[in-house]
């Protein structure tokens, strides 16, 4: 405990109206299991790939086993997730023959990078051989990997909102003088009007602009920035790119994200 009248950053409950986890000092934990289960299904169901042999689509996530949680200790977030997933896919060949199979991901966890995920694609029992299996093992697995990378990004950005509480950092707090320290304690805590400090979070910001020179044509550069596979190859990380006005983009595990305000294909020279 601090002495009477002295401010201790670990014990300033009087400076938060709710007196909860002051300055994020105490360990708090939020269970993300149910949220994660719904988010994983949302990201995986409907994934679609196609080529000249036909098309395939993830139709169901049949198994979601595991857990996820986020811990906050002294303002630092610690992520834990471990999942064993099974999804079902259906394919249609160019001759309208139907196929079905499954996708297993047994090691989605905070200990593994996206590149290390074990994505096992198989054809259903008694199903005849089809080139669609190769399509799912290549392009299909890449899209699944991208979706799971997006889950991790959402876990670290969307689900964590509100976990870091406002602190009193940066506030000018007046220290009581010697004469005030000797004031009768019956006056302290009475109904006298004492101005309350305006608590909040001060985040320093700045504006900046970047100019880069690329040794290519404007048309080719425009195509690269809007092609999800090329963006992933350039950043070596899962990405989401929706190449349309108002479309989203999410790069580098959610560290870079936003939306396209305007797309101008024939930019003036």
N, C-alpha and C positions, 0 to 999 in steps of 0.2 A: 504493500500500500504506500502511496505517496503521503508526504506530510500535509497537514491541513493547509490549503491554499496554494499548494505547489502542483503544477501540471505534470502528469506522467502520461506519455503517449499510449501506454498500455491500459490506462485506467481513467478515461475521460468520458464516462457514461453520461455526465451531465451535458455533453455537447452533441448528443444524438437523441432525438425525441423518442425513438423506440428502444434505445439503450441495448442494441443488439450487435454482438460481435464487433466491438469497437476497433477501428483501424484494421479489421480483418485479422486480428491477432490470434483468435482461437481457431482450432481445426473444425471445419464444417465439411459435410459430405452431401452430395446430391445423387440420388439413384437415377441413372439414365437408361435402365434396362427396358422398361415399357416403351419409352420414347424411341429408343434405338430399334426395337423390334418393328415398330410401325414405319420408321424412316427407312430401314433396310428393305422392307417390302415395297414401299413407295418408289424407291430408286431402282429396284431390280425388275419388278413386274412391268412388262411392256417393252423391255429392251429388244430391239429388232436389228437383224443384220440380213443382208441379201447380196447375191451375186448372180452370175449367169446360170448357176445350178438351181437356184430357188431362193427361198427366204426362211428365216427361223425367228422365233419370238419366245421370250421368257413369259410363261403364262401363270406361274404360281411359285410361291416360296413355301415349300412344304415343311421345312424344319428350320427353326430359329432357336438354337440352344446356346445359352451363355449369359453374360451379364456385362453391364457397363456402369461406371460411376465416375464422378469428378470430385476431387477434394481441393479445398481452399485452405492453405496454411500460410499465414503472414502475407496475404495478398498474392501468393503464387498458386496457380492452378496445376493440379496433377491429374492426368487422365489415365483411366484404366478401362480396357474393354477386351473381351475375349469371346469369340463367337465361332460356332460350328453351324454352317448353313447348307441347306439343300434346296435347290430350285428345279422346277420342271420346265422343259422347253418343247415346243412343237414346231415342226418344219413342213414346208410344202415344196415339192420339187417342181421343176419347170413343166413336168407332165402331170401336175396336180395329184401326185401321190403323197399321202400324209405320213409323217413320221413323228415319233416322240422320244424324248430322252431326258436326262437329268444332268445337273451341275452340282458338284460338291465343293465347298470351300471349308476345310476343317481348321484353318489356322489364321483366321482374321483376328489379330490382337495387336496391342500396343507394342509388343516386342518384335513384330515383323514389319518390314517395309512393304509397300505395295508390290514392289518387284519380286518379293519373296513369297507372295501368296501362292498356295497350291490350289489351282483351279482345275478340277477334274471333270471333263465332259465325257459323257457316255451315251450310247444309244440304248433305247428300251429293249427289254428282253423280247426275243423272238422277232425283233424288227429286222428287215433286210438291210444289207449294207447300202450306204448312200454317201455321196460326196458332201452332203450337208453336215456330216459330223466334222469334217475338216474345217468347214466354214465356222462352226461353233467353237472349235478348238483354237482357231486363230482370231478372227474378227470378233466372234462372240465373247471369247475370254478377255480380249482387250476392253470391250465395252463393260463387262462385269467388273474388271479391275478399276476402270474409271469411276463406275458408280460407287464402288466401295471406298475409293479415295474421296469421293464427294461426301460420303457418310462421315468420314473422319473430319473433313472440313466443317460440316454442319455441326458436329458434336463439339468442336472447339470454338465455334462462333455463335451459332444460333441457340444451342442449349445452355451455354454458359452465361447468358445475359442475366444480370442481377446478382451473380455470385460474388463479384468484387464490390463491396459496399462503399459508399462515400466515406471519406476520412476527414480529419481536421487538418491535414497537411497544408501548409501554406497560409493558415489563418494567423492573423496577428492577435495574439491573446495577451491582454494586459496583465502584468504581474501585480498583485496587491502590494501596496506600500506597507511599511512597518506599522504605521498608525492604523491602517485598515486591518492588519493581521490581529490587532489587539481588540478589535470590535467584539462586543458581547455576542456570543454564539447564538443567543436567542433571536438576534436580528437576521442571522443567516438561515435561509429556508422559510422565512416569513413571506407574506404576500406582497412584499415590496417589489416594485417593478424593476426588473433587471433585464437589460437588453440581451436577447439571445443571439449568439453568433450565427451567421449564415453559413451553415455547413454545406459542403459540396466537393466536387472533384475538379481540380484545375488541370486541364490537359493542354500543354503547349502545342501550338499548331503553327504551320508556316505554309506558304505557297511556293511552288517551284515548277519549272518547266524543263523538259528534256528534248534535245534535238539529236537525232541519230541519222547517220548516212548509211544506206544499204546499197550494195553494188548489184542491183537488179532492176528490173522494170517495175513501174508502178502497178501494172496489172498483176504481175507475179507476186509482188509484196502484198497487195490487197487480198489475193487468193490465199496466201499462207496464213495471214492473221485471222482469217475466217474459217480455216480448216482445222477441225478439232484434232485429227490425227497428226497433222504437221505441228500444231502447237505443242502437243504432248511429246513429239520427237525432239522439238527444240528445247523444251524445259526439262525433259527427262522426268516427268511427273504427270499423274492423272490430271485431266482438265475437262471442263465443260464449256463449250462454245456454241451459242445459239445465234447463227449469223443472220439476224434480222433486227430491224429497228425495235428497240425495247427488249431485245433478247439478252439473256444473262451470259456472263463469262466468269469462270472461277478457275484460277490457276494456282499452282504450287501449294496444294493441300489447303486451299481457302485463304492463303495469305494475301492473294491479289484477287479481288472480285469487283464486279460492277455490272453495268448494262450498257448496251450500245445505244447512244443517243441519236446517232445519224450515220448512215452508210452512204458514201459517195463513191461510186465505182470509177467514174471518169474524172479524177481530180485534176484541176487545171495545172499546167506546168508553170 
